Amino acid sequence: MKTVLVCEDEVAIRDFVVINLTYAGFRVIEAGSAEEALERFDSSVDMALLDIMLPGMDGLTLCRTLREKSEDMGIIMLSARTQEQEKIDALRMGADDYVTKPFSPSELIARIEALYRRVAAAREQKQPVEEICSGSFVLNARMRTVTKNDRLLDLTQVEYQMLYFFFQNPDRPLDRTEILRHVWGDAYIGAEKIVDVNVRRLRIKIEDDPSAPAHIRTVWGHGYQWSA
Ligand code: CA
């Protein structure tokens, strides 16, 4: 859920912000001071809305501290109209944007929504490849699972690693040593027979007819080739 940490010491403004964010579908974590904000901050926070003038630690220091904790969260500063220099300082300390008081709920929500889209897009780009599709097979690298026609295959870790290697090299003849090195590591070189044993087991699990394999084909005198 889209989560915003709101740090504002003036209760009336904080309540106003919290009500509007909640109404717009955000989950809100409230804090009345920078110290409280740091205490309540956790990895669920996507964005922070920070007042600059706070008792105790000020908003700019809080901004810098949060930025050190999370590179990809969004930070918007709340500032008074007279705080031109502070706005510039805030951007220098890692804030993404600022909103000047007094502000309308629609302006605030529009800024937060826009920033959230940037944060979400940046996070998505950082995600490693999670799924490899190969014909009717789908491998999920995060869950370490493979499905065939949406049915989960019951695989050992070695079988999973072999399929991962095959899916990354479709229609390419792979020799036993290459498969062995990739799945088992260099220590197993010389034990090419275990590749054959595991291919036989994999065929039983994934081929419609294991005696006439359509996916893991034998390349005589060489090794195996994956075809989706
Ligand atoms: Ca304040």
Residues whose N, C-alpha, C, O or C-beta is under 5 A from the ligand:
A	BS01	CA	D9 E10 D51 M53 L54
